Amino acid sequence: MPPNRDVVRDSYLQDIYRIVLEATVESLPEDQAAATWVRTAIEDKEISPETVKTAMEKRFGDKAVLWSSDLRANERALEAGYQVVHGRTLSGAEQQTMSNVGLVHSSDKFSLGFGTAEHVPQSDWTEGMVKVTEYAKRLSGELLGKPCNIQMYRLPNGEAVADWDRSTNTLGFNVSRLGKSWFNEINYAITGLLLHEFSHSDGQAHDYIYYKNLERLAGKAVHLALEKPEVFKI
């Protein structure tokens, strides 16, 4: 300490914060989890992983991921009940420490990850999958002006049940998430999912363009059902 004994080194104070946090983290109120002294303690290289994990859950809950440039992954995380933490919310040291105990980017957990997906060949498709494929192609032909391509894949760790690739006009179904029985009967759930994915024909994010597309296609589908009911029959 200096002669006046009115200040200590920042590194010494950080050690004190770390020791206090390690001793009190279990009783730390959630509204104090983002306090400056807590954040300073978490930046300490000597802090225990258990303390970081508990403090992180107090601050963000037990379901949190870092924001990603993959906007669809961010949206899928939110839909799954996760808090998406923007990088600017954390210092570099905080982010590194929290990443060491399991905090990942949304793209790590919610990206489609087609590179690791298992393609399901048509020879393995069930009768229901074939019928849904015919239905989807017929409906997209009427609503989008051209039949879509269909692929089936297995991605057990993927959160998405389906996704639209507008560059190839392809609709993919994640059989691991949907289950084979989902394809057995053409119903409102299947039609709803098709309209949802078709609405991504002009973009990937759930933005203003997407919702206007969904509004337009939903209205168009109702009138199509009245004018050409055969489109909806399998």
C-alpha positions as CSV (number, residue, x, y, z in Angstrom):
1,M,0.0,0.0,0.0
2,P,1.1,3.6,-0.5
3,P,2.0,5.8,2.5
4,N,-1.5,7.1,2.8
5,R,-2.8,3.5,3.0
6,D,-5.9,4.5,1.0
7,V,-5.6,2.2,-2.0
8,V,-4.5,-1.3,-3.0
9,R,-3.3,-2.7,-6.3
10,D,-6.0,-3.7,-8.7
11,S,-4.6,-7.3,-8.8
12,Y,-4.8,-7.5,-5.1
13,L,-8.4,-6.2,-5.0
14,Q,-9.3,-8.7,-7.7
15,D,-7.9,-11.6,-5.5
16,I,-10.1,-10.4,-2.6
17,Y,-13.2,-10.3,-4.9
18,R,-12.4,-13.8,-6.1
19,I,-12.1,-15.2,-2.6
20,V,-15.3,-13.5,-1.5
21,L,-17.2,-14.8,-4.5
22,E,-16.0,-18.3,-4.1
23,A,-17.2,-18.2,-0.5
24,T,-20.6,-16.6,-1.2
25,V,-21.6,-17.5,-4.8
26,E,-24.3,-20.0,-3.7
27,S,-26.1,-17.3,-1.8
28,L,-25.4,-14.5,-4.3
29,P,-28.7,-12.8,-5.3
30,E,-29.5,-13.0,-9.0
31,D,-29.8,-9.3,-9.3
32,Q,-26.2,-8.9,-8.0
33,A,-24.7,-11.4,-10.4
34,A,-23.7,-8.7,-12.9
35,A,-22.2,-6.4,-10.2
36,T,-18.8,-5.0,-11.0
37,W,-17.0,-6.8,-8.2
38,V,-18.5,-10.1,-9.4
39,R,-17.4,-9.5,-13.0
40,T,-14.0,-8.5,-11.8
41,A,-13.7,-11.7,-9.7
42,I,-14.7,-13.9,-12.7
43,E,-11.9,-12.4,-14.7
44,D,-9.4,-13.7,-12.2
45,K,-7.3,-16.5,-13.7
46,E,-7.3,-18.4,-10.4
47,I,-11.1,-18.6,-9.9
48,S,-12.6,-22.0,-9.7
49,P,-14.6,-23.4,-12.6
50,E,-17.5,-24.3,-10.2
51,T,-17.7,-20.7,-9.0
52,V,-17.8,-19.3,-12.6
53,K,-20.5,-21.8,-13.6
54,T,-22.7,-20.9,-10.6
55,A,-22.2,-17.2,-11.1
56,M,-22.9,-17.5,-14.8
57,E,-26.2,-19.4,-14.1
58,K,-27.2,-16.8,-11.6
59,R,-26.7,-14.1,-14.2
60,F,-28.0,-15.7,-17.3
61,G,-30.0,-18.8,-16.2
62,D,-29.1,-22.4,-16.9
63,K,-29.8,-22.0,-20.6
64,A,-27.6,-19.5,-22.3
65,V,-25.5,-19.2,-25.4
66,L,-23.4,-16.5,-26.9
67,W,-24.7,-14.4,-29.8
68,S,-23.6,-15.6,-33.3
69,S,-23.4,-14.1,-36.7
70,D,-25.7,-17.0,-37.7
71,L,-29.0,-15.2,-37.1
72,R,-31.0,-18.4,-37.6
73,A,-29.0,-20.1,-34.9
74,N,-29.8,-17.1,-32.5
75,E,-33.5,-17.4,-33.3
76,R,-33.5,-21.2,-32.8
77,A,-31.8,-20.7,-29.4
78,L,-34.5,-18.1,-28.4
79,E,-37.2,-20.5,-29.6
80,A,-35.7,-23.2,-27.4
81,G,-35.9,-21.0,-24.3
82,Y,-32.2,-20.0,-24.3
83,Q,-30.9,-16.5,-23.4
84,V,-28.7,-15.2,-26.2
85,V,-25.8,-13.2,-24.7
86,H,-24.3,-10.6,-26.9
87,G,-20.5,-10.5,-27.0
88,R,-20.5,-6.8,-26.0
89,T,-22.2,-7.8,-22.7
90,L,-19.0,-9.6,-21.5
91,S,-15.4,-8.5,-21.4
92,G,-12.9,-10.6,-23.2
93,A,-11.7,-12.2,-20.0
94,E,-15.3,-13.0,-18.8
95,Q,-16.1,-14.6,-22.1
96,Q,-13.0,-16.7,-22.1
97,T,-13.6,-17.8,-18.5
98,M,-17.2,-18.7,-19.1
99,S,-16.4,-20.5,-22.4
100,N,-14.1,-22.7,-20.3
101,V,-17.0,-23.9,-18.3
102,G,-19.4,-24.5,-21.2
103,L,-20.7,-21.2,-22.6
104,V,-20.8,-21.7,-26.4
105,H,-22.0,-19.6,-29.4
106,S,-25.5,-20.3,-30.6
107,S,-24.1,-21.6,-33.9
108,D,-22.2,-24.3,-32.0
109,K,-25.4,-25.6,-30.5
110,F,-28.2,-24.5,-32.9
111,S,-26.5,-24.5,-36.3
112,L,-28.0,-27.0,-38.7
113,G,-24.5,-28.5,-39.1
114,F,-25.3,-30.2,-42.4
115,G,-21.6,-31.1,-42.6
116,T,-22.2,-33.7,-39.8
117,A,-25.8,-34.6,-40.8
118,E,-26.5,-38.1,-42.1
119,H,-28.3,-38.0,-45.4
120,V,-31.3,-40.3,-45.7
121,P,-31.4,-41.9,-49.2
122,Q,-34.8,-42.1,-50.9
123,S,-34.6,-45.9,-50.8
124,D,-35.0,-45.6,-47.0
125,W,-38.0,-43.2,-47.1
126,T,-41.2,-44.3,-45.6
127,E,-44.5,-44.1,-47.5
128,G,-45.4,-41.1,-45.4
129,M,-42.2,-39.3,-46.3
130,V,-42.9,-39.9,-50.0
131,K,-46.4,-38.5,-49.6
132,V,-45.2,-35.4,-47.7
133,T,-42.6,-34.8,-50.4
134,E,-45.3,-35.0,-53.1
135,Y,-47.5,-32.6,-51.1
136,A,-44.7,-30.1,-50.4
137,K,-43.7,-30.0,-54.1
138,R,-47.3,-29.5,-55.2
139,L,-47.9,-26.8,-52.6
140,S,-44.7,-24.9,-53.3
141,G,-45.5,-25.1,-57.1
142,E,-48.7,-23.3,-56.4
143,L,-47.5,-20.8,-53.8
144,L,-43.9,-20.1,-55.0
145,G,-44.3,-20.8,-58.7
146,K,-42.0,-23.8,-58.8
147,P,-41.8,-27.2,-57.0
148,C,-39.2,-27.3,-54.2
149,N,-36.5,-29.9,-53.7
150,I,-36.8,-32.2,-50.7
151,Q,-34.1,-33.9,-48.6
152,M,-34.3,-36.0,-45.5
153,Y,-31.5,-36.0,-43.0
154,R,-30.6,-37.2,-39.5
155,L,-29.1,-34.8,-37.1
156,P,-29.8,-35.9,-33.5
157,N,-28.1,-33.0,-31.8
158,G,-29.6,-30.4,-34.1
159,E,-32.5,-28.3,-32.6
160,A,-34.1,-27.5,-36.0
161,V,-36.9,-29.8,-37.3
162,A,-36.6,-28.4,-40.8
163,D,-34.8,-25.8,-42.8
164,W,-35.1,-24.0,-46.1
165,D,-32.1,-23.4,-48.3
166,R,-33.2,-20.7,-50.7
167,S,-30.0,-20.9,-52.8
168,T,-31.1,-24.4,-54.0
169,N,-34.8,-24.1,-53.3
170,T,-34.5,-27.1,-51.0
171,L,-36.6,-28.0,-47.9
172,G,-34.8,-30.4,-45.5
173,F,-36.6,-32.4,-42.8
174,N,-34.6,-33.5,-39.7
175,V,-36.0,-37.0,-39.3
176,S,-34.2,-37.3,-35.9
177,R,-36.3,-34.5,-34.5
178,L,-39.6,-35.1,-36.3
179,G,-39.7,-38.9,-36.0
180,K,-41.0,-41.1,-38.8
181,S,-44.6,-41.1,-37.5
182,W,-44.8,-37.3,-38.1
183,F,-45.0,-38.0,-41.8
184,N,-47.8,-40.6,-41.6
185,E,-50.7,-38.1,-42.0
186,I,-51.0,-34.8,-43.9
187,N,-52.5,-32.4,-41.4
188,Y,-52.4,-28.8,-40.3
189,A,-49.0,-29.3,-38.5
190,I,-47.3,-30.3,-41.7
191,T,-49.0,-27.6,-43.8
192,G,-48.1,-25.0,-41.1
193,L,-44.4,-26.1,-41.2
194,L,-44.4,-26.0,-45.0
195,L,-45.7,-22.4,-44.9
196,H,-43.2,-21.5,-42.3
197,E,-40.3,-22.7,-44.3
198,F,-41.6,-21.4,-47.7
199,S,-41.7,-18.0,-46.1
200,H,-37.9,-18.0,-46.0
201,S,-37.8,-17.9,-49.7
202,D,-36.6,-14.3,-49.6
203,G,-34.4,-14.5,-46.5
204,Q,-33.2,-16.5,-43.6
205,A,-34.0,-14.4,-40.5
206,H,-37.5,-14.0,-39.0
207,D,-37.6,-10.4,-39.9
208,Y,-40.2,-8.0,-41.5
209,I,-39.7,-9.6,-44.9
210,Y,-40.3,-13.1,-43.5
211,Y,-43.5,-12.2,-41.7
212,K,-44.9,-10.4,-44.8
213,N,-44.1,-13.5,-46.8
214,L,-45.8,-15.7,-44.2
215,E,-48.9,-13.4,-44.2
216,R,-49.0,-13.5,-48.0
217,L,-48.6,-17.3,-48.3
218,A,-51.1,-18.0,-45.6
219,G,-53.7,-15.9,-47.3
220,K,-52.8,-17.4,-50.7
221,A,-53.1,-21.0,-49.3
222,V,-56.6,-20.4,-47.9
223,H,-57.9,-19.2,-51.3
224,L,-56.0,-22.0,-53.0
225,A,-57.8,-24.5,-50.8
226,L,-61.1,-23.0,-51.9
227,E,-60.3,-22.8,-55.6
228,K,-58.2,-26.0,-55.9
229,P,-59.0,-28.4,-53.0
230,E,-57.3,-31.2,-54.9
231,V,-53.9,-29.6,-54.1
232,F,-54.4,-30.5,-50.5
233,K,-55.6,-34.1,-51.0
234,I,-53.2,-37.0,-50.9
